[in-house]
């Protein structure tokens, strides 16, 4: 699985996304991408903030969308 996390330096949610990947045992790459450049890279996706996650070339969205994706794929679970 190819995971790219677009991030900025002062982003707590970006840190949580990295932690989520680490807990799932998934490798990821990060890219510090300024918002104007990010919007140009993904013009068909409404980017609302950071992190912005791309998995296997598909725009996933932010932290919560990525967590839902991981749950759906069985990569993480919710404690009972």
Secondary structure in CASP SS format (residue, H / E / C, confidence):
PFRMAT SS
TARGET T0000
AUTHOR 0000-0000-0000
METHOD secondary structure of the structure
MODEL  1
X C 1.00
X C 1.00
X E 1.00
X E 1.00
X E 1.00
X E 1.00
X E 1.00
X C 1.00
X C 1.00
X C 1.00
X C 1.00
X H 1.00
X H 1.00
X H 1.00
X H 1.00
X H 1.00
X H 1.00
X H 1.00
X H 1.00
X H 1.00
X H 1.00
X H 1.00
X H 1.00
X H 1.00
X C 1.00
X C 1.00
X C 1.00
X C 1.00
X E 1.00
X E 1.00
X E 1.00
X E 1.00
X C 1.00
X C 1.00
X H 1.00
X H 1.00
X H 1.00
X H 1.00
X H 1.00
X H 1.00
X H 1.00
X C 1.00
X C 1.00
X C 1.00
X C 1.00
X C 1.00
X C 1.00
X C 1.00
X C 1.00
X C 1.00
X C 1.00
X E 1.00
X E 1.00
X E 1.00
X E 1.00
X C 1.00
X C 1.00
X E 1.00
X E 1.00
X E 1.00
X E 1.00
X C 1.00
X H 1.00
X H 1.00
X H 1.00
X H 1.00
X H 1.00
X H 1.00
X H 1.00
X H 1.00
X H 1.00
X H 1.00
X C 1.00
X C 1.00
X C 1.00
X C 1.00
X C 1.00
X C 1.00
X C 1.00
X C 1.00
END
